[in-house]
Amino acid sequence: MMLIAVVSGVGLVMGYLLQSPKASGLGAIGGTAHKFKLRSGRDAFLDKLIIWCAVVFGIVVFLLSVVNPEIWTM
């Protein structure tokens, strides 16, 4: 179960890092920002991946804390 927690946590972080930026950042100041940016298929997939990894991570970490609470004090 610890391996599942690690893999889902890594998937969560990697999915977030691979997404394209949703905000325009400093481009909004100069007027170069795109207001209506269409989402690519990759970003939609990464959104689903992040949601599923977060759900799996939350459930596994909860089960680990209930089943074996000493695992967090190693």
N, C-alpha and C positions, 0 to 999 in steps of 0.2 A: 504494500500500500504506500510505503514511503517513496518507492520508485514512481508510482503513478502521480503522487503529489509533486515530485520534482519535474517530471516530464510535462505535466499540465502547467506548472509554474513557468517553465522555460518556454512553452508554447504561448502562454499569455504574454510574456515579455517580448518574444520575437514577433508575434502578430502585431503588437502595438508599435514596435519599432519599424516594421516593414510598411506600415500604412503611409499613404501620402498625406501631407499636412492638410487639415480641414480649414484652418484659419489662414488669412492672408498675411498676418504679421504686420510688418512695417510697410507693406505694399498698399495698405489702406490709406496711409498718409499722403502718398503721392498720387493716388487715384489709379494705380495700376492693378488693383485687386479685381478679381472676378467675383461678382456677386452670386451668380447662379452657376456654380461648377457642377457638372454632372459627375456622378460617382462611377468609377470603372468597376468592371466585374471582379478585379482583384481586391479592391477595397471592400466590396460587399462580402466576398469570401472571407477576408480577414476579420471583418466585423463579426461574422458568424463563428469563426474560429476563436476569437477572443471571448465571446459569450460562452461558448461550450467549455473552453478551458477554465474560465472563471467558475462556472457551475461545478465542474468536476473537481477542481481544486478545493472549492469550499466544502463540498460533501466529503471528500477524502480527508481533509484536515479535521473536519468535525468528527468523523468516525475515528480517526487516529487519536484524537483527544479524549474520546469517550472510552475506547477500547483499552488504550495504553497511555495514560497521562504521563508516565515517567519518560516517554520518548522525548519530550521537550526539555528535559533537564540533563541530557547527555552532554 
